[in-house]
Amino acid sequence: MYISTGKFNRIISGPHPFFALRQGIGVLLPIIILIGFLKEYHFGFAFSAGALAIAIIDQPGGTKRFRIKEMLFGLIAGNLAVLITGLTRPFPSIIWVVIAAQVFLFSMLSVFGKRGGIVGFACLLMMLLSLSLDAQGTDIFFYSLITLAGSTYYFLFSITISHFFRLHEERLTLASAVYATADYMRARAAFYDINNDLDTCFRKLLPYMITMTDAHQAARDNVLRNLPEDHKDHQRQRIVLWNVFIEMIALLDTMVATQTDYEVLRQRFQNHDVMLFMRDTLIKLSRTLQRCALKLAHNSSVNYRNSVKAELRAIEYELERFKAEGIVKDEPEIYALVVQVLRRLRNAARYVDIIADNLREGEVKPLDALRRDKSLLQFRTHQSLRLQPILDNMHMGSAIFRYALRVTLAITIVQAITNTIIIFYPDNALVSKLITHSHWVTITILLTMRPGFALTRQRTMMRLQGTVVGCLLTLGLFSISGNAIFLTVTMLIAMILGQALIVNHFRSGSMFITIYVLIGFHFISPDIFTIIGERALDTVIASIIAFACSFAFPWWEENQIIKLAERTIQASQQYLQKELMFIDSVLTKGMGGDNYSAATFAHNPLYIDLQLARRDIHNAYAAFADSYARMLSEPKSHHINIGSLNRLIMSLNTMTSQINSLGPLLVALKTLGPDLSKQFDYILTLLEPPSPETIIPEPPAHLDNTPENQPFMLPVKQMQKAAQTIRQEIQVLKND
């Protein structure tokens, strides 16, 4: 009997709760000691502000070494911003220019991706929190030193905890990737259910694919950083992680390659049981993977067994019936398609079984020492903080540049409103109290505004909803008890949940963050009703300003989606070229067929190039599909030829999947015949960038129905059709 792992187990089994717990303890510990026990409010606030900013940077993802560099950069840049802001604060004519300049520059760090944006936000947060304390004269330097001490404290705290729990971090990151693979597999199962619309299935599949791509890259960065070596501690666990990682990547290749002509399958078999067997196989394998991910996260053994032998044998039985009915002669492409699906389901089942076996009790060995070649380190993310990318984006054609301008405009509006109210109502106590917390408006704007219009609108609504619910829950908490210990424990739990959920569940994360911030302000100012009212009002104001400013210097997906499409087409062409070069190398050396071994994989440079090309096409396709999904959330006036984009995405998916599937088939040949070579040359020509110089040859004749060609008839036909559609649709998009 299968027991669902559930959403709660999914959340607590990922890396985000672990990092959130580390952040919560690291930030709240000085708050409890300095503010709770020693009553040093200003000292404690400054110290905690520095710790909080570095804690925000301390997020899962990327390598440990680069995360340390990010925290160091945030520590230096953030505290420098605090000092500069403090020194210019006595000069009203300069301070707002300094703030606007810092907002712009730190927002430009988004050119380094999501993690660069987090670093920029942390630096801005440190600077903005420094404005809440009225420091004058030499107190500015004192405050800056305290903030620096808080930043340094958390930095040392984080790397110390990370050192002792480094294996646990890797395990959680890998478990998250296995979960994402299971979700993707289950989403693919829906294609075999004729009650599901194919277009709907594909749209639902895209988010799972994007999530899986990110999770797999995070696993690469962590697992490849510590390849199993004989002298390392915890050697058994490292080998288990490595084995699971290897089989997960192999499973991904198998699953991506299961792209078939589902419409043909549905038309031919409709309500036939063979479709149900295919669907149920994927669902059962997905459940097994989910259980493996849960056990991996908890570092426990997998005792439960699940088998898909019955489903696979049922498909084999139906295939024999089809053969008896003459399908091989009458419908060779349909027969090849079913055989192809069966082969891939067998491979998927084998990979899932190996993953489960590695998580059971007993001795484990590296699957293949040769597969731990150092060349695999090329698959890690390579990041660097350099000035040149920022300079390259200093123009209106850059989405990040426009985003930085929008954020700067929004923050400038907040500062202008703040100063205007102070000028007209200088002696109003209520206004002064609200102005004191104007940084909350600014922080909310920084949290919600994103380079894309659709994401900004979505996050603004989620932030507003989460804050309102958080305020109501906080009122309920204070009606239950005002005990300091109860509130402190609640604040710690809320902070951990908020940091754990904010990345993937922004609305829920905002709710818990609101709770712990409100409780924190209560310890400074006990009037909880006023605090809650201020926070709710500030959030509403921030949401209105953020949404209004999202229309300034707008950047719509239409500005970049064609470039992303062209990049994906180019990556597909390079992937096919690398595949053919690798196959040619193997067959030329006589290593194809039965002579082919895993040793060739590990040491053949062309194979490494092929794997890198495969990674590149997955990343390019994910970026293109993500841009398309964001465009659908934008105003319809900024949609461009949705039909062509949809056909292009589906054709690129088919192309990539069929290239994946060709490898094992081509390797089994003795030589790559001229008929197949002509087919691939034609496809490569179609994938070239359209230009007047490009001459498209006539399509080659279809492959003859011979035993050697039967495995290639359907894949090549689908690749030709996909390549023709790709070329046609990209020309339509460029001509619009």
N, C-alpha and C positions, 0 to 999 in steps of 0.2 A: 504494500500500500504506500502511495506517495504522499508525503506530508509537505505542504507548501512552505517554502521558506518565508514568505510574507514580506510586505514592504518594510516592516520594522526591522526584521533581521537583515534585509538588504541595506538599510541605512547604517545600522550599527556595525555591519561587517565591512564597510568600506574604509578608505584611509581618512576621509574627512572627519569622522568622530574622534579618531585618535589625535589628529592634529588639533582639533577643537579642544579636546581635553588638555592638551599641552598648552595651548593658548590661554585657556581659562585659568588654569593653575598659575601660569606664569604672570598673567596680568592681575588677577584678583589677589594673589598672595601679598604684593606690596600694598594694595588697597586696604586689605584687612589689617595688616600690621601698622601702616603709617596713618591711615585715616580711622580705622575701627578701634584700634587700641591706643595708639599714641596721640590721636586727635590732631595730627599735623595735616590739616586740610590742604593748604596751598602746596606744601612740600610733597605730600602724597599725590596730589592731582598732577603736578608737573612730572614726577617720577613715573606715574602710571601712564601718562600721555606718551612718554617716550617708549615705554614698554609695549603699549597697545599698538603703536604705529609699526614697530618691527614685528609684532605678532601677526599683523595683517599680512605681511609679506611671507610669513612662514606657512605657506600653503603646500598641499601635496601637488606633485607634478614636477617634471624636470629632474635633473640629477641633483644629488645632495651638494656636490661641489658648487654648482651654479646657484643653488638656493642660498648658500652661504655668501656668495658674491653679491646676490641681490640684497640680502639683509645688510651687508657691509655698505653697499652703495646707499641704501635707504638711511642707515645710521648716520653716514657722513652728510649726505645731501639734505636730509630732513632737519638735522640739528643746525646745519648752516642756514637753512631757511628760517628756523626759529630765531637765530641770532640776528640775521639781517632784518627780519620783521620787527623784532624788539627794538633794534637801534633806530629804525625809521618811524616807529610808532609815535614819538612826540611831534612829528612833523605831518600834520593832516594833509598837506598838499602833495606829499611824497608817498605816504604809506599805501594809499589805494593803487597808485601806479605800481609800486613794488609788489603788492598782492596780486594784481592783474597779471603782471609779468611772470610771477612764479606759477600762477594757475595755468597760464599758457604753456610754459616750458615743461612743467611736470605732466600736463595732459599730453604733450607730444611724445612722452615715453611710451604711449600706446603703439608707436611704430614697431616696438619690439614684441607685439602680441599681447595676449591676455595678461601674462605675468608682468610685462612692462607697465601695463595700465595699473596693476595692483601696486607696484612700487611707486608710481607717480601719485596714486591716491594716498598711500601711507605717508609720503612726504608732505602732501598738502594737509592731511589730517593733523600731523604734528604741528605744522605752522598755524593752522586755524585754531587749534585748541590753545595755543599760546596766547591768542588774542583775548581769551576769556579771563585771563588773570591781569590785573592792572599793575604791571611791573614798571617801575620807573628807575632811572639812574643806574646805580650799580646792581640793583635787583635784577636787571635784565641779564647780566652775565651770570648771576647766581641761579636764576631760573634756567638759563641755557645749560649750565653745568648739571643741574638736577635732571633735566630732560635727557641730556647725554648719558648720565649715569643710568637712568631707566632703560634707555635703548641698549646700552652695553650690557646691563644685567640680563635683559631678555635674550640678547644674542648669545651670550655665554650659556644661559639656561637652555636654550633651544639646541645648540650643538652638543651639549652634554647629554641631554635626553636622547637626541637622535643617535648618538654614538652607542648608547646602551641598548637602544631599541631598533637598531638599524635593520636587523633581520625581520622584525615585526612589521616595519614600514614596507619592506619589499613584499612581504606576504600579503598584506592588505591591498597593496597596489595591484598585485597579480590577481588576487581574488576579485577585485573590481573589474578587471579586464575579462576574467572568465564569466562573470555575471553578464557583462555587456555582450559577450559572444553568445551566451544562452538566450538572451533577449532577441538578438538578431536571428538566431536559428528559429526561434518560435515564430517570429514575424515572417520568415520565409515559408513556414509551414502553411500559412494562410493562403498562399498562392495555389495550393493543391485542393482547396475547398471551393467548389463551384458556386457556393452560395455567397462568396465574397467577390465584390467587384475588383477586377484586376488593377484599375487605376487607383482605387482606394487603397488596395494592398500596397501598391508601390509608394504612395504618398506616406503611408504609415511606416514603411520600411526605412525611408530616408533618415528620420531622426535617430533610429537605432543604429544605422550605419555610421552616422557622424559621431555618435557617442562611442561606438566601438572603436572607431579609428583613433579617437583621442585616448581612450583607455589603453589601447594596445601600444601607443607611442609612450605613454607613461610607464607601462610595464617594461618596454625595451630600455628606457632610460635607467630604470632601477635594477632590473635583473642582469642586463648586460654589463652593468657597472661592476658587478661582483661575480665573475664567472667561477664555477666550482674549481677549487684547487685543493690539492691533497693536504696542504699545511694549514688551511683555514679552519677556524673553529666552527662548530655547528655544521660540519661537512655534510651530514646526511640531509639536513633541512635545505641546504643550498642546492644539493643535487636534485632534491624533490622539486624545488622551485624552478630549477633549470629545465628539468624534464617536462614539467607542466607547461612551462613557457613554450618550449619547442613544439609540443603537440598542439597547443592552442593556436600557434601560428599556422601549423599544417592544417588544422581544422578550419581556420579562417580561409585559407586558400581553397580548400575543398568546398566550403559553403559559398564563397563568392563565385566559384566556378559552376554552381548549380543553377545559374541563370539559364533558363530554357525558354522555348516558345510555349508558354503556358496556354496561350490561346489555342494553339494546335492541339495540345494535350486535352484541353477541355472539350474541344469540338469532337475529337476522336473518341474519347472515353466517357465523357459526361459523368453519369452517376456510377460508373464502373468502380468496383471495389479497389482496383489497383491505385486509384487516386487517394482513397482513404488510407491505404497502407503506407503510401508515401508521406502523407500528412502526419499520420500517427507516429511514424518512425522519427520524424523531426521533433515532434512534441515530446516524445519520451526521452530522446537524447537531450533536449533542452532542459528537461526536469533533472536529469542526472547531472548535467553541468551545473545547474543551480545548487544542487546539494553539494557537489564537489567544491564550489566556490565558498559555500558557507563553512564547510569543514576546513578548508584551507585557511580562511580568515581566523578561525578559532584554533588553528593548529591541532586539530583532532583528526582521528582516522575515519575513513569512510567504511562503514560496516554494511550499509544498505547496498544491494545490488539490483540493477535493472537491466533487462536484456531486450534487444529489438530483433532477436533471431526469428521470432515468429513472424513479424512483419516482413523481414527480408525474405524469408522462405515463401511467404505468401506471394510476394512480388515475383519471385523466381517461378513459382507455380503458374501464375497468370501469364508470365512471359513464355513458358513452354506451351501453354494453350494457344497463345497468339501465333507461335511458330507453327503449331499443328494446323492452324487455320490459314496458313500461307502468307502471314504478314511480312516475312522476310523478302518474298518475291514481289508481292503486290504493293507493300508500303515500306520500302527499305528505310526511309528517313524516319518514319515513326518508330520502327523497330530499333534503329540506332539511338533514337532519343530515349526510349525506355531503358535500354541497356546502359546508356550513359548515366541516367539518373540512378539506376540500381548500383552501378559501380561507385558512384560518389557517396551514396548512402552507406554502402559497406565501408568505404574509407572513413567516413565521418564516425561511424559506430566504432571502428577500430581505434581511432584517435581518442574518442571519449572514454573507451575502456582503458586505454593506457593511462590517461589522466587519473581515472578512478583508482587504478592499480597502484600508481605512485603514491596515492594518499592513504593507502592501507598500511597496516603494520607490516614490518619485515624489512629486509635489506633492499636497498635500491642502488642502482648503478647508473652512471650517465648513459643515456641512450646510445650515444656515439661520440667517442672522444674527439673525432675529427670534426664534429659539428659544433665543437666549442672553439673553433679557430678564432684567433684574435681579429680576423677581418670582419667578424660580426660587429665589432665595435663601431663600424661605419654606420650602423643602423641607429645609433643613438642621436638624439637631438643635439645639434651644435649651435650654441648660442653665445653671443658676445655683446657687451654694452659698448658701442662705439658711437661717436658723434656723427659720422657720415650719414647713417640712415635718417637721422633727424634733419640734417641739412638737405638731403635729397627730397624730403617731403615738405619743404618750405615753399609751397605754391598752392594755388587754388584748385589744382587738379588732383590734390591729395585728399583722401577722405579723412585722414587723421588731422591734417592741417585745418580743415573745415570744422572738425569736431573740437579741436582746441580753441578755435575762435568762438564757437557756440558756448562752450563751457565758460570761457573768459567773459563773454557777454552776460551770461546768466549770473555769474558771481559779481560782476560789476553792477548789475541791476540791484542785486541784494544790498551791496554796500551803499549804492546811491540812495535807495529807499531808507536804509538805516540812518544815514547821516541827515537826510531830509527830515525825517521824523524827529530826530534829536534837535535840529535847528528850530522847528516850529513848536515842539513840545518839550523844552529843555527841563522843565520842573515836574513833569508828570511822572509819578512814581510807577504806575503800571506800565507806561511806555518804556521807562528805563529798565524795568525788570525784564520785559520782553526783549528789548534790544540786547540785554546782557547775554541772551541765549540765541542770538541771531546766527551764531556759527552752526547751530543745528540745521537751519535752513540751508546753509552752504554745503554742509556735509551730505544732506539728503540729495541735493542737486548733483553733487559729485557721484553719489551712489547710483542714481537713476539714469543720468545722461550717458548715452553710448554713441559710437560713431554712426550707427544706422538709425533711421527714423523709427522703424517698426519696433526694434528692441527698446529704444527709449520710451516709446509709448507703452509698451508692455510692462517694462520695469516700473514706470511711473505709477501705473494702476496697481500693480502688485505691492509696491511700497506703501501706497496710500491705504490699501485694504489691510495689509499686515500691521501697519501702525495703529489703525483704528481698533482692530481686534486686540492688539497688544495692550492698548490703553484700557480697554474694557476688562481684559483679564487681570491687569494690574490692580484696577479698582476692586475686583473680586478678591484678589489675594490680600489686600489691606483690610477688607471687610472681615476676612477670616481671622487674621492675626497680624499684629504689628511687632511681634517678637523679633529682635535683631538677629538671632541665630537662624530662625526660620527664614527670614528674608535673605540672609547671606547665602544659605544653602540654595534657596530658590534662584538667587541671582547667578550663582555658579552653574546650576543646571541650565538655566535659560541661556547663559552665555555659550556654554558648550553646544547646546542644541542649535542656537542661532548660527554659530560659526560652522557647524556641521552641515546645516541645511541651506545656507545662503547661496552656495554655488549652484546646486541643482534644483533647489526648491526655494526660489527667492521670496515668495510670499510668506511661507512658513518661517523662513529664516528671519525676515524683517519683523515678524511678530515676536519671536523670542528675543531678538536684539532690542526691540522696544521695551520689553519687560525688564531685561537686565539693566538697561540704561536708566529707566525710570526709577528702579530700586536704588541704583547707584546715586542718582541725584537726590533721592530721599534722604540718604545718609548725610548729604551736604546741606540740603534745605528740606526740613521735615514736612513742609506744606505740600502733601502729595497731590491734592486736588488742583492746586495752581500749576504744579509741575506737569501733570497730565494734560491740563488744558493748554499749556504752552507748547508741549510736544505735538499735540494734535493740530493746533493752529499752525505751528511752524511747518509741519509736514504738508498740510493743505497748500500753504503759500509756496513751498518749495516745488510741489507737484505742478501747480499752475505755471510757475516760472519756467520749470524744466520743459514742460510740454509746449509752452509758447515759444521758447527759444529753439526747440527742435526744428522749427520752420525757418530759422535764420541760417544762412549759409548751408542750405540743405544738401545732403549727399544721398542720392537715391541709388538703389541697386542697379538701375538701368545704366548708370555711369561706369560700372565695372563688370557687369555680368557677361558681356560678350568677350571681354579679355579673359575672364575665368574660363569661359567655354573654349576659347582658342587654346588656352594653356592645357586644358584637359585633353583636347584632341591631340595636341602635340605630345603630351605624355603617353597617350594611347599608341601613337605611332612609334615612339621610342621604345615602348614596352614590347610591341610586336617585333621591332627590329632586333632588340636584345634577345628575345626568345629565339628568333631564327638564327642569329649569330651563335648562340649557345648550342642549339641543336646541330647546326652545321659543324661546329667544333667537335662535338661528341661523335657524330656519325663519321666524320672524316677520319678520326682516330680509331674507328672501329669499336667504339665503346657502347654502341647502342644495343638494343635488344637485350639478350640475356647477359651480356658482358657488362652492362651498366651497373655501377655500384655507388654507394653513398660517398665513398672516398672521392670520387670525381666531383661531387657537389661541393665538398668542403674546400678543395684546393684549386678548382678551376676559377680563375679570375672572372671569366665571362659569366659564371653562375652568380657570383657576388654582384656583378653589374646588373644581372637580371633581377635579383632580389631587391636591389636599390630602385630599379625602374618600377618594380611592382609596388613598392612603398610609395614612390612618387605619384603613380597614377591613383592610388587610393586616396592620398592626401589632396591631390588636385580635384578629383571627383567630389570628395567630401566638401571642399570649399565651394565648388560650383553649385552643388545641390543645396548647400546651406544658404547661399546667396539667393537662389531661386525661391526657397521657402520664405526668406525674409521679404522678398519682393511681393509675394502673395499677401503679406500683411500690410503693405503700403497702400496709399490711395490709388484707385484704379487708373487715375490720370497718369500715373508713373509706371504703369505696366507696359511692357513691350512684348508683343507677340507671344503670349503665354503658350499658345498651342505649339509653336515652333520650339520654344524652350523645353516644353514637356516631352516632345518627341526626341529632341536632342539628348536630354538626360537619359531617357529610356534606351536610346540607341547606343549611347556611350556605355551604359551599364551592360548591355548585351555584348558589346565589343570587348570590354575588359574581361567579362566572365568567360567568353569563348577563348580569348588568348590564354587565360589561366588554364582552361581545360585542355589546350593543345599539347602542353609539355609532355605529360605521360604518354600520349598517343604518338607523338612524333619521335620520342626517344625509343619507342619499341620498333621503329622501322630500321631497315638495313641502310637505306639511302633515301634522300629526299628527292622524289621523282620530279621531272620537268612539269608535269601537270599541276602538282601541288605548288611548285615554285611560281608558276604563272598566276595562280589564284592569289597567292600572298603578295606578289608584286602589284597586282591590280588593286588590292585592298590598301597597300601602303601608298600608292599613288592617290587614291581617293582621300586619304587622310592628310595629304600635303596641304599647306595653306593655299586657298584659292588665289590664283593670279593669272594674268593674261598669258604668261609664258608656259603655264602648266598645261600639258596635253594629256587628256584622259583617254587612254586606249579603250578599244572595244572590250566588253566583258568577255573573259575566256569561256570556253564551252564548259558546261557542267561536268563534274567528275563522272566517269563511267561507274556503273554499279558492279564493281568487282569486290572480292573479299578484302583486298588491301585498301580500297577507297571507302568502303562502307562506314568505318568509324569517323571519316572526315566529311562525308557528304553534307550532313546537317549543320555541323559547326561552320564549315566554310560558307555554306549558303546563307546562314544567319549573319556571318561576319560581312559578307558582301552586301546584303540588304541593309545592315546597320551602317556600313561605311557610306553607301549611297545616300541614306537618309541624313547622316551627319553632314556630308558635303552640301546637300541640298538645303538643309535648315540653317547652317552657318552662313551660307550665301544670302538666304532670305533675311536673316537677322542683320547682316552687315549692310544690306541694301535698304533696309527700312529707315 
